Amino acid sequence: MQENIQVERRKKGLYKVLFDVAFEAVIIIDLDTYDIIDANPKSLKMFEYSLDELLHLKITDLSVDPEQTEIHLANENVHCIELTWYKKKNNIKFPVEVTGARLTYEDKNLIVFNIKDLTERFQKRKMEEDLKISEKRYKAIVEDQIELICRFTPDGLLTFVNNAYCSYFGKSYEKLIGTPFMELIDDVDKETVDNSFKKINKNIPFDHYDYKFIKDGQVKWIHWSNRAIFDEDGNIIEYQSIGFDITERKCLEEKVRNSRNRYRAILDNLQDGFYQTDKDGNVIFVSHSALEMLGYVNRDEILGQPIKNYFLEPDTRDSLVSRLKLAGGKLYDQEVEILNKSGEVILISLNIQVILNENGEYNGSQGTFRDITEFKRRMNEIIKLYHIVEGSQNALVLMELDGTIIYANNASLVVARSPEWVTLVKK
């Protein structure tokens, strides 16, 4: 009898050791009351309770859904619950898998719960599901892009092409994958494309260029943006290229360029000078005739410079702008003194008007001007001579060869009105 008692004690001791060192959380429950009557260290760590705290709880206190837990406990055929939710002492919820075994010990109906924390597995599964959703979403985005997208290995073999790429080059996905992408490039352009990829390295991981080719008898343009994909050691493992069809933009740029060149030629061949300033008064355009008038050779000497620097009086520019706004946006025949490159004063006649932005706000000015320095000098000389002739006491008369008088000064008029002269004419 004594031996049997010692054997039982040893068994209990062994079971207690196994109970305590179990890898999973183990909780023993009174099936009649749902009270927790024992728990191993793993379960204490899992639920963050002390043993004394846990022994004052029921298993339903640990469950997020107590009613469902009671249903599981009442069902004798349920030995495993693959996924349910329990909560820690701080009410943090986490997924678990529960396996149960019923037994009777010392006239008590017990159930042993083996509880496995599924947090890591659940997070992993959720990440995988999220990844699948993300992949599906991004794949749809890439496939729906109108841009041409492809990827290829360092030796040039295509590993991915989207629908737009297939459609643009008129080939199926299956026929393109695994083929050299250079086969789609004209021979004359292969060197340009190859040089673009040679520029790419760890420090400069991308490059771009405009590619011109003939498709269906028409000139087409694609802007390619190329980027390298590197491994952890900095080696290029793949390239990605995104192509934008810029044919329409190129055609528009050509039209704008031709139009700009045509109007610039017109402005450059005007006798009068032409200029434009931005809203801050900096020169943004000046015609060739204006350059010559001011003694400059290159536009770069003037472009970007404040126009007030070229007025004899710097305040003249602000005064002109104020008068221009008050006058409704246009002024004509404004005589202004300016300085040429040599610092000499030039008198110009200026026609000026405002430039408005899309909101109708002041955005600069533009105008034409001509050098009237010599004209003004001659006019002043003529005016001086006029006053000399008019002030002379001698009678001065200009007449045509046929005797027609075309000019007579005041002294001549005085003589013409004298009685002696009148008498002489009568004779």
Secondary structure in CASP SS format (residue, H / E / C, confidence):
PFRMAT SS
TARGET T0000
AUTHOR 0000-0000-0000
METHOD secondary structure of the structure
MODEL  1
M C 1.00
Q H 1.00
E H 1.00
N H 1.00
I H 1.00
Q H 1.00
V H 1.00
E H 1.00
R H 1.00
R H 1.00
K H 1.00
K H 1.00
G H 1.00
L H 1.00
Y H 1.00
K H 1.00
V H 1.00
L H 1.00
F H 1.00
D H 1.00
V H 1.00
A C 1.00
F C 1.00
E C 1.00
A E 1.00
V E 1.00
I E 1.00
I E 1.00
I E 1.00
D E 1.00
L C 1.00
D C 1.00
T C 1.00
Y C 1.00
D E 1.00
I E 1.00
I E 1.00
D E 1.00
A E 1.00
N C 1.00
P H 1.00
K H 1.00
S H 1.00
L H 1.00
K H 1.00
M H 1.00
F H 1.00
E C 1.00
Y C 1.00
S C 1.00
L H 1.00
D H 1.00
E H 1.00
L H 1.00
L C 1.00
H C 1.00
L C 1.00
K E 1.00
I H 1.00
T H 1.00
D H 1.00
L H 1.00
S E 1.00
V C 1.00
D C 1.00
P H 1.00
E H 1.00
Q H 1.00
T H 1.00
E H 1.00
I H 1.00
H H 1.00
L H 1.00
A H 1.00
N C 1.00
E C 1.00
N C 1.00
V C 1.00
H C 1.00
C E 1.00
I E 1.00
E E 1.00
L E 1.00
T E 1.00
W E 1.00
Y E 1.00
K E 1.00
K C 1.00
K C 1.00
N C 1.00
N C 1.00
I C 1.00
K E 1.00
F E 1.00
P E 1.00
V E 1.00
E E 1.00
V E 1.00
T E 1.00
G E 1.00
A E 1.00
R E 1.00
L E 1.00
T E 1.00
Y E 1.00
E C 1.00
D C 1.00
K E 1.00
N E 1.00
L E 1.00
I E 1.00
V E 1.00
F E 1.00
N E 1.00
I E 1.00
K E 1.00
D E 1.00
L C 1.00
T H 1.00
E H 1.00
R H 1.00
F H 1.00
Q H 1.00
K H 1.00
R H 1.00
K H 1.00
M H 1.00
E H 1.00
E H 1.00
D H 1.00
L H 1.00
K H 1.00
I H 1.00
S H 1.00
E H 1.00
K H 1.00
R H 1.00
Y H 1.00
K H 1.00
A H 1.00
I H 1.00
V H 1.00
E H 1.00
D H 1.00
Q C 1.00
I C 1.00
E C 1.00
L E 1.00
I E 1.00
C E 1.00
R E 1.00
F E 1.00
T C 1.00
P C 1.00
D C 1.00
G C 1.00
L E 1.00
L E 1.00
T E 1.00
F E 1.00
V E 1.00
N C 1.00
N H 1.00
A H 1.00
Y H 1.00
C H 1.00
S H 1.00
Y H 1.00
F H 1.00
G C 1.00
K C 1.00
S C 1.00
Y H 1.00
E H 1.00
K H 1.00
L H 1.00
I C 1.00
G C 1.00
T C 1.00
P E 1.00
F H 1.00
M H 1.00
E H 1.00
L H 1.00
I C 1.00
D C 1.00
D H 1.00
V H 1.00
D H 1.00
K H 1.00
E H 1.00
T H 1.00
V H 1.00
D H 1.00
N H 1.00
S H 1.00
F H 1.00
K H 1.00
K C 1.00
I C 1.00
N C 1.00
K C 1.00
N C 1.00
I C 1.00
P C 1.00
F E 1.00
D E 1.00
H E 1.00
Y E 1.00
D E 1.00
Y E 1.00
K E 1.00
F E 1.00
I E 1.00
K E 1.00
D C 1.00
G C 1.00
Q E 1.00
V E 1.00
K E 1.00
W E 1.00
I E 1.00
H E 1.00
W E 1.00
S E 1.00
N E 1.00
R E 1.00
A E 1.00
I E 1.00
F E 1.00
D C 1.00
E C 1.00
D C 1.00
G C 1.00
N C 1.00
I E 1.00
I E 1.00
E E 1.00
Y E 1.00
Q E 1.00
S E 1.00
I E 1.00
G E 1.00
F E 1.00
D E 1.00
I C 1.00
T H 1.00
E H 1.00
R H 1.00
K H 1.00
C H 1.00
L H 1.00
E H 1.00
E H 1.00
K H 1.00
V H 1.00
R H 1.00
N H 1.00
S H 1.00
R H 1.00
N H 1.00
R H 1.00
Y H 1.00
R H 1.00
A H 1.00
I H 1.00
L H 1.00
D H 1.00
N C 1.00
L C 1.00
Q C 1.00
D C 1.00
G E 1.00
F E 1.00
Y E 1.00
Q E 1.00
T E 1.00
D E 1.00
K C 1.00
D C 1.00
G C 1.00
N E 1.00
V E 1.00
I E 1.00
F E 1.00
V E 1.00
S C 1.00
H H 1.00
S H 1.00
A H 1.00
L H 1.00
E H 1.00
M H 1.00
L H 1.00
G C 1.00
Y C 1.00
V C 1.00
N C 1.00
R H 1.00
D H 1.00
E H 1.00
I C 1.00
L C 1.00
G C 1.00
Q C 1.00
P E 1.00
I H 1.00
K H 1.00
N H 1.00
Y H 1.00
F E 1.00
L C 1.00
E C 1.00
P C 1.00
D C 1.00
T H 1.00
R H 1.00
D H 1.00
S H 1.00
L H 1.00
V H 1.00
S H 1.00
R H 1.00
L H 1.00
K H 1.00
L H 1.00
A C 1.00
G C 1.00
G C 1.00
K E 1.00
L E 1.00
Y E 1.00
D E 1.00
Q E 1.00
E E 1.00
V E 1.00
E E 1.00
I E 1.00
L E 1.00
N C 1.00
K C 1.00
S C 1.00
G C 1.00
E C 1.00
V E 1.00
I E 1.00
L E 1.00
I E 1.00
S E 1.00
L E 1.00
N E 1.00
I E 1.00
Q E 1.00
V E 1.00
I E 1.00
L E 1.00
N C 1.00
E C 1.00
N C 1.00
G C 1.00
E C 1.00
Y E 1.00
N E 1.00
G E 1.00
S E 1.00
Q E 1.00
G E 1.00
T E 1.00
F E 1.00
R E 1.00
D E 1.00
I C 1.00
T H 1.00
E H 1.00
F H 1.00
K H 1.00
R H 1.00
R H 1.00
M H 1.00
N H 1.00
E H 1.00
I H 1.00
I H 1.00
K H 1.00
L H 1.00
Y H 1.00
H H 1.00
I H 1.00
V H 1.00
E H 1.00
G H 1.00
S C 1.00
Q C 1.00
N C 1.00
A C 1.00
L C 1.00
V E 1.00
L E 1.00
M E 1.00
E C 1.00
L C 1.00
D C 1.00
G C 1.00
T C 1.00
I E 1.00
I E 1.00
Y E 1.00
A E 1.00
N C 1.00
N H 1.00
A H 1.00
S H 1.00
L H 1.00
V H 1.00
V H 1.00
A H 1.00
R C 1.00
S C 1.00
P H 1.00
E H 1.00
W H 1.00
V H 1.00
T H 1.00
L H 1.00
V H 1.00
K H 1.00
K C 1.00
END
